[in-house]
Amino acid sequence: MDIIELMIVLVIGVAISSIISHFVPAVPISLFQIVIGFLLATIGGTYIEVDSHWFMMLFVAPILFNDAWRFPKRELWKLRVPILMNAIWLVLVTTILGGWLIHFLIPELPIAASLALAAVLSPTDPIAVQAIAKRVKLPENLLHVVTGESLVNDATGLVSFNTAIKAVVAGTFLLTDALLNFAWMTMAGIVTGVIIGALIIWLRDSVSRFGLADVVFYTVITILLPFIIYWVAEYPMHASGLIAVVTGGITAKILNDRHVGLLSAEATIVSVHAWEVLVYVLNGLIFVLLGVTLPNALHNILEDTNISNLQAMAYGLLVWFIIFSLRVLWALAIQIGQRLRHKAKVVSFKSAIVSGLTGVRGAVTMAAVLTIPVVTYKGELFIGRDLMIFIAAVVVIFSLVVASVMLPVVTKQTTKHDFTQPEGATEVDDDLPEEHRADLSEDQARLWIMRVGIQALRDVQNNQNRRIVHELITRRQKKVRQLRRKLHEDEDQHDFAAEKDLELQEVALKAERNRLQQLLVDEEITPITYSLQDRRLDQIEADLGTTRDFFANKRLKWLLRRLAVKVRIWLAEEENDRVQEEADHATRELLKAAIAAISAYVEKQVGDTVMQRVLRQEAYNLIVIYRFQIEKTKAVSTFDQQEEDDRMRLELELKALNAERDFTQQLYEQKRISRQTSINLRQVINYAETRVLVGRNEE
């Protein structure tokens, strides 16, 4: 398998892990990615030899740059003392003390290799912690400290790791040389990052002033920035490319914010989303690569007669306990120091345990440990390489599992607040009196807003645009159903609208089945068409009894039956066009019967109670959906008609979105939603508007 095919397979693995994670959100996605990589290696025979230079530049550099760019400067400065204490001193303590403890525990590893292992295990992974924080209520300052320290401890730990690895490869270790090398790599890296970051931002802004920059230029320059900084720092300067990338990211962000007026909003949005996709894929690829390398390392460990399988696993768990204990003791020491300076401070062992659990190891650790060379300068095998990779993998996996399981137990609190979103929104609401605080969740507000958009479309409906209005309302109705179902499941509330909707769908389904049988008796359709429509009605009936379980037995059986019917139609002697026309005719007749049945059912409900008004509203919504489905089965419009439909669709969609945007502002002014919720809702509306306008260039 060549490199291009291999990258495609690995990216597909990342995409599959994302799908699986949606069904099992309680398990960190990185664990699924490791399993996928493991299966690729064991079943697919995939093998990758990792080169340290391109691996660091391709994976670690852009991830660190993105973290430095996105981290809020105000929080970074406010929490600078605990961040630097954890990022520098805790890393050094973990490297030195942890390294000696690992060497004492595992005599097979040389002291320099033990120090390297401790150093590579010192960086934390804020992405995993933030994912856990979506389900567990953690102190916000703690989350900021963990995120902030990751910017620096990644660089500090990896510089220490590289120094120790070079000592192993060279076969000598002198403390003075190591300290001088560490100092040069750090200082030269900082200077290089600041200069290159500032220079490239200046170049970009200079081009923008002449009006030569566009979206593509801005996005490409921003994406190339970490790679350029890393390469200049590592090769001409022989400094730490990782420290250079972090300082360059902070410098570039500061200068970018000062000259943000030079950039178009489109360029900024495209660049941000390009970075989100890039970093997500790179993070996923690191864990998939870890899974790919595990079988080979595991095989070598199993073949090693000097270390038993149980002993190797015990080594991994003990090393995790050493790293975890050092972090807990460090947190306790910090609290004791604060207690001595400020008498009001209370020492909390629980808080120290939480701090230890948030020290999850992840992508950067695995990216670094995979770069350990196979041989030394003398051509000898690197002693303990496979064991180091195996132990690091055990520590990463075990820290993820323990944090996912133990943090909810230790904190004993869950939350629906997304701590990965920018802070500040809740600060406004927390200062409000209790009776004026936001009482609508984001999903509830979205449900209200979608209904406002539907009403706006109904208000402008006429004979000319009725078909397009039905189409747009149908799309929104599907989203309304999804939101309503999600709210019903999450909050366990009785939903009268959903109940009436289900009641009407059952009435319509019964009418459709009766009409289908009549069509077959009257010989208006053939048995093949009858079978196809019967399967469609079976699917509707299955959906009425299921919620979000895509893999329900009824659905799977229906998919198989539908596939069989398609094959039968394809193999049939009748021409496909005639069969399709007959199927469209049957669909129209069934939907007309459903509309008539719903109308007759509603007419019997006399009165104007709340339940009856809800019933009439749901009946209207369902009839609109059926009418739109009828329109889809009719003849294809002419080119001129399609252009006219596109024009009407654009105007109607913009009117509905404007109504939704205005209502969002009303909810915020009435303090029904928080500021962050209003921002999120406006972003959804803006994205929808952008999607509608993409490619439009009408004079």
Disulfide bonds with the S-S distance in Angstrom:
none
